[in-house]
Amino acid sequence: MATGWAPDGAVQDQIDDTVRDAVLHARSRMPQGEGATHCRECGDPIPEARRRALPGVVTCVECQSGRDARAVIPGINRRGSKDSQLK
């Protein structure tokens, strides 16, 4: 059930758009192209299995885990209230 002027299904449309945006963002961060045999950050060898699983990888698992922990995922505020726009 929609509220206000929103059509039925508007909330689900917002949820679907948010999930779609997150998937596209994650895919854009995946490595592509020619990979490296040694980690770009620490210089340790990248295992062959990792290079086959992720073509284009340039970091070892340990360094990539550190990079992922620091990643900030930008969000889009889809709510229409004025209070939510002030953040």
BALOBA-1460 file (C-alpha; in Angstrom, 3 decimals):
// residues 87
<rec num="1" residu="m" x="0.000" y="0.000" z="0.000"/>
<rec num="2" residu="a" x="1.465" y="3.316" z="-1.046"/>
<rec num="3" residu="t" x="1.246" y="6.457" z="1.041"/>
<rec num="4" residu="g" x="0.472" y="10.014" z="-0.007"/>
<rec num="5" residu="w" x="0.743" y="10.599" z="-3.746"/>
<rec num="6" residu="a" x="2.966" y="7.581" z="-4.372"/>
<rec num="7" residu="p" x="1.539" y="4.861" z="-6.603"/>
<rec num="8" residu="d" x="1.091" y="1.298" z="-5.386"/>
<rec num="9" residu="g" x="4.397" y="-0.532" z="-5.431"/>
<rec num="10" residu="a" x="6.497" y="2.635" z="-5.061"/>
<rec num="11" residu="v" x="8.227" y="1.356" z="-1.929"/>
<rec num="12" residu="q" x="9.205" y="-1.872" z="-3.656"/>
<rec num="13" residu="d" x="10.451" y="0.128" z="-6.647"/>
<rec num="14" residu="q" x="12.727" y="2.093" z="-4.314"/>
<rec num="15" residu="i" x="14.034" y="-1.100" z="-2.750"/>
<rec num="16" residu="d" x="14.661" y="-2.627" z="-6.191"/>
<rec num="17" residu="d" x="16.499" y="0.511" z="-7.347"/>
<rec num="18" residu="t" x="18.684" y="0.522" z="-4.231"/>
<rec num="19" residu="v" x="19.631" y="-3.135" z="-4.695"/>
<rec num="20" residu="r" x="20.299" y="-2.594" z="-8.409"/>
<rec num="21" residu="d" x="22.563" y="0.380" z="-7.635"/>
<rec num="22" residu="a" x="24.512" y="-1.655" z="-5.060"/>
<rec num="23" residu="v" x="25.020" y="-4.533" z="-7.504"/>
<rec num="24" residu="l" x="26.220" y="-2.182" z="-10.248"/>
<rec num="25" residu="h" x="28.597" y="-0.481" z="-7.808"/>
<rec num="26" residu="a" x="30.020" y="-3.850" z="-6.701"/>
<rec num="27" residu="r" x="30.480" y="-4.983" z="-10.303"/>
<rec num="28" residu="s" x="32.275" y="-1.749" z="-11.190"/>
<rec num="29" residu="r" x="34.816" y="-2.442" z="-8.444"/>
<rec num="30" residu="m" x="35.667" y="-5.940" z="-9.683"/>
<rec num="31" residu="p" x="39.079" y="-6.295" z="-11.319"/>
<rec num="32" residu="q" x="39.286" y="-6.559" z="-15.102"/>
<rec num="33" residu="g" x="41.985" y="-7.033" z="-17.688"/>
<rec num="34" residu="e" x="45.471" y="-8.405" z="-17.193"/>
<rec num="35" residu="g" x="46.197" y="-9.495" z="-13.630"/>
<rec num="36" residu="a" x="49.443" y="-9.432" z="-11.697"/>
<rec num="37" residu="t" x="51.543" y="-12.316" z="-10.405"/>
<rec num="38" residu="h" x="52.642" y="-10.346" z="-7.341"/>
<rec num="39" residu="c" x="50.603" y="-8.094" z="-5.039"/>
<rec num="40" residu="r" x="50.715" y="-4.425" z="-5.965"/>
<rec num="41" residu="e" x="50.740" y="-3.392" z="-2.284"/>
<rec num="42" residu="c" x="52.975" y="-5.857" z="-0.434"/>
<rec num="43" residu="g" x="54.831" y="-7.663" z="-3.242"/>
<rec num="44" residu="d" x="53.879" y="-11.183" z="-2.120"/>
<rec num="45" residu="p" x="52.996" y="-13.704" z="-4.863"/>
<rec num="46" residu="i" x="49.298" y="-13.966" z="-5.759"/>
<rec num="47" residu="p" x="48.245" y="-17.638" z="-5.783"/>
<rec num="48" residu="e" x="47.366" y="-19.096" z="-9.184"/>
<rec num="49" residu="a" x="43.911" y="-20.143" z="-7.937"/>
<rec num="50" residu="r" x="43.102" y="-16.521" z="-7.005"/>
<rec num="51" residu="r" x="44.289" y="-15.272" z="-10.396"/>
<rec num="52" residu="r" x="42.085" y="-17.836" z="-12.165"/>
<rec num="53" residu="a" x="39.056" y="-17.032" z="-9.986"/>
<rec num="54" residu="l" x="39.412" y="-13.248" z="-10.412"/>
<rec num="55" residu="p" x="40.957" y="-12.304" z="-13.742"/>
<rec num="56" residu="g" x="42.617" y="-8.915" z="-13.416"/>
<rec num="57" residu="v" x="43.373" y="-9.210" z="-9.703"/>
<rec num="58" residu="v" x="46.363" y="-7.126" z="-8.540"/>
<rec num="59" residu="t" x="46.342" y="-7.675" z="-4.759"/>
<rec num="60" residu="c" x="46.717" y="-10.661" z="-2.444"/>
<rec num="61" residu="v" x="43.812" y="-11.731" z="-0.207"/>
<rec num="62" residu="e" x="45.229" y="-10.027" z="2.883"/>
<rec num="63" residu="c" x="45.777" y="-6.663" z="1.186"/>
<rec num="64" residu="q" x="42.409" y="-6.817" z="-0.574"/>
<rec num="65" residu="s" x="40.690" y="-7.513" z="2.755"/>
<rec num="66" residu="g" x="42.264" y="-4.351" z="4.147"/>
<rec num="67" residu="r" x="41.159" y="-2.336" z="1.118"/>
<rec num="68" residu="d" x="37.613" y="-3.692" z="1.397"/>
<rec num="69" residu="a" x="37.435" y="-2.768" z="5.088"/>
<rec num="70" residu="r" x="38.270" y="0.855" z="4.213"/>
<rec num="71" residu="a" x="35.838" y="1.107" z="1.296"/>
<rec num="72" residu="v" x="33.023" y="3.615" z="1.608"/>
<rec num="73" residu="i" x="29.916" y="2.721" z="-0.345"/>
<rec num="74" residu="p" x="28.085" y="5.840" z="-1.433"/>
<rec num="75" residu="g" x="24.353" y="5.723" z="-1.023"/>
<rec num="76" residu="i" x="21.542" y="7.543" z="-2.717"/>
<rec num="77" residu="n" x="18.896" y="8.966" z="-0.463"/>
<rec num="78" residu="r" x="15.625" y="7.966" z="-2.073"/>
<rec num="79" residu="r" x="13.374" y="9.147" z="0.754"/>
<rec num="80" residu="g" x="11.370" y="12.269" z="0.068"/>
<rec num="81" residu="s" x="11.124" y="13.829" z="3.526"/>
<rec num="82" residu="k" x="12.882" y="17.142" z="4.124"/>
<rec num="83" residu="d" x="14.652" y="15.783" z="7.204"/>
<rec num="84" residu="s" x="16.308" y="13.018" z="5.211"/>
<rec num="85" residu="q" x="17.552" y="15.545" z="2.636"/>
<rec num="86" residu="l" x="19.420" y="17.531" z="5.303"/>
<rec num="87" residu="k" x="21.921" y="14.740" z="6.054"/>
